[in-house]
Structure formats: C-alpha cells, structure tokens
Amino acid sequence: MRLKVLFDNCTPPIYASTLNGFISHYGHSAVHISNLEGLPKGRHSTDLEWIEYLRSSGFVWSFITGDGRVLKNAAERAALRSAGLHGFVLAPAYQKTAHNHVASNLLWHWPEMQRLTEILSAPSMHEVPMQRSSKLRPLPL
C-alpha cells in the first residue's frame, strides 16, 4: 500500500521534505500543503477544502498537523471521519522544539504511524509524543 502524507499549514514545509526523503524509498510520499498540486486555493485552502480534496483523490492519505484544534470543530471532525483519514497531531511541546529535533522525532515515530494507517480501517487521530519511548496516543475523533 502506497501512503501519502499531507503536512498542513500548522507545520513548516521542512518536515514534509524531510519525511518524504525518508519514506520515498519505500514508495510512499509526503508533501506540505503549499506544494500540493491540484488544490484549488493552494495553502490558503480551508481545512474542509483540503480534507475534501484528499477524500476525493483516490489515494490513501494521512495528515500531520501541529494544531489540535482540528478536533474541536464539529464540521472538521465530521469531514475527517467521512474522508476516512488518519491524522497525527504533534504534541504541544513540538512548538518550542528545534526543527531538527522535530524532524528526527517524526522519522523515529514513522514506523508506528505507518502501521496505524495501514491496519486501522476506521479513521483515527493520534498524538505524536515528544518522547521516543512513548507510543502514539489515540485521540477521540
């Protein structure tokens, strides 16, 4: 199964290019919303617009965000469930962490993120912890 990962506007593009460099060797890809071709409003698309775009693309997508508020908006939560997306929210501590450490942690947690995306049939959300010894924490969707 080839996975595609979208990094939203709440993450810097460097995370997408770093993860893409690693996972592309396995047939997967990662892209930042600013580089997602075909999205009508580009990086200025609303969450509902990019969620619909991913749903209708025909590919298996997951997304990574730095903003847990996506789970507080009822319309966005419903859209995520309807789209069948698996999402990963960076823990709040990531906002004060150097980019190289964040990128390193994303690579460290990638095998678990990939496994969850592949085995879970229902849409899901998980928090990506700062500690490498910690597992991804399920979040209510």
C-alpha positions as CSV (number, residue, x, y, z in Angstrom):
1,M,0.0,0.0,0.0
2,R,1.4,3.4,-1.0
3,L,0.7,6.1,1.5
4,K,0.6,9.8,1.1
5,V,1.1,12.2,4.0
6,L,0.0,15.8,4.0
7,F,1.5,18.3,6.3
8,D,-0.9,21.2,6.9
9,N,-0.3,24.9,7.4
10,C,0.4,24.4,11.1
11,T,3.7,22.7,10.2
12,P,6.7,24.0,8.4
13,P,7.5,22.6,4.9
14,I,10.8,21.3,6.0
15,Y,9.1,18.5,8.0
16,A,7.3,17.3,4.8
17,S,10.5,17.3,2.7
18,T,12.5,15.5,5.4
19,L,9.9,12.8,5.9
20,N,9.5,12.5,2.1
21,G,13.2,12.0,1.7
22,F,13.0,9.0,4.0
23,I,9.7,7.3,3.0
24,S,10.0,7.8,-0.7
25,H,12.5,4.9,-0.8
26,Y,9.5,2.7,0.3
27,G,7.1,4.0,-2.3
28,H,5.4,6.5,0.0
29,S,5.3,10.3,-0.2
30,A,4.9,13.3,2.0
31,V,4.0,16.8,0.8
32,H,3.4,20.1,2.5
33,I,0.0,21.8,1.7
34,S,1.9,24.6,0.0
35,N,3.3,22.1,-2.5
36,L,0.2,20.0,-3.1
37,E,-0.6,20.2,-6.8
38,G,-4.3,20.5,-7.7
39,L,-5.6,22.0,-4.5
40,P,-7.6,25.0,-5.9
41,K,-6.6,27.6,-3.3
42,G,-3.2,26.1,-2.5
43,R,-2.0,26.7,1.0
44,H,-4.9,29.1,1.5
45,S,-7.5,26.3,1.4
46,T,-9.6,25.8,4.5
47,D,-9.3,22.6,6.5
48,L,-12.6,21.4,5.0
49,E,-11.3,22.1,1.5
50,W,-8.1,20.1,1.8
51,I,-9.9,17.3,3.6
52,E,-12.4,17.0,0.7
53,Y,-9.5,17.2,-1.8
54,L,-7.8,14.2,0.0
55,R,-11.0,12.3,0.2
56,S,-11.7,12.6,-3.5
57,S,-8.2,12.0,-4.7
58,G,-8.4,8.2,-4.8
59,F,-5.2,7.7,-2.8
60,V,-4.6,6.6,0.8
61,W,-3.8,9.7,2.7
62,S,-2.9,10.6,6.3
63,F,-2.1,14.0,7.6
64,I,0.1,15.6,10.2
65,T,-0.8,18.9,11.9
66,G,0.6,21.0,14.7
67,D,-2.9,22.2,15.7
68,G,-5.0,20.0,17.8
69,R,-8.0,22.4,17.4
70,V,-8.9,20.4,14.3
71,L,-10.6,18.1,16.7
72,K,-12.6,20.8,18.4
73,N,-14.5,21.9,15.3
74,A,-17.6,19.6,14.7
75,A,-17.7,20.2,11.0
76,E,-14.0,19.3,10.6
77,R,-14.3,16.2,12.7
78,A,-17.2,15.0,10.7
79,A,-15.3,15.7,7.5
80,L,-12.3,13.8,8.8
81,R,-14.5,10.8,9.7
82,S,-16.3,10.9,6.3
83,A,-13.0,11.1,4.4
84,G,-11.6,8.1,6.2
85,L,-8.4,10.0,7.1
86,H,-5.8,9.0,9.7
87,G,-4.4,12.1,11.4
88,F,-1.4,12.8,13.6
89,V,-1.3,15.8,15.9
90,L,2.1,16.9,17.1
91,A,2.2,17.3,20.9
92,P,2.2,20.9,22.1
93,A,5.8,20.6,23.2
94,Y,6.8,20.5,19.5
95,Q,6.0,24.2,19.1
96,K,9.1,25.1,21.2
97,T,11.4,22.4,19.8
98,A,14.1,23.0,17.2
99,H,13.2,21.8,13.7
100,N,16.0,19.2,13.5
101,H,14.6,17.6,16.7
102,V,11.1,17.6,15.4
103,A,12.2,16.1,12.1
104,S,14.2,13.4,14.0
105,N,11.1,12.5,16.1
106,L,8.9,12.2,13.0
107,L,11.3,9.8,11.5
108,W,11.6,7.9,14.8
109,H,7.8,7.6,15.1
110,W,7.2,6.9,11.3
111,P,7.0,3.1,11.6
112,E,4.2,3.3,14.2
113,M,2.4,6.0,12.2
114,Q,2.6,3.8,9.0
115,R,1.5,0.7,10.8
116,L,-1.6,2.5,12.3
117,T,-2.5,4.0,8.9
118,E,-2.3,0.6,7.3
119,I,-4.1,-1.6,9.9
120,L,-6.9,0.7,11.1
121,S,-9.9,0.5,8.8
122,A,-11.7,3.4,10.6
123,P,-10.4,6.9,10.5
124,S,-8.3,7.8,13.6
125,M,-6.4,10.5,15.3
126,H,-3.2,10.1,17.3
127,E,-0.9,12.5,19.2
128,V,2.8,12.2,18.3
129,P,4.7,12.4,21.6
130,M,8.0,14.2,22.2
131,Q,9.5,11.2,24.0
132,R,10.8,8.5,21.7
133,S,10.0,5.9,24.4
134,S,6.3,6.8,24.3
135,K,3.7,5.3,22.0
136,L,1.3,7.4,19.9
137,R,-1.7,8.4,22.0
138,P,-5.1,7.8,20.5
139,L,-7.3,10.9,20.3
140,P,-11.1,11.0,20.1
141,L,-12.4,11.6,16.6
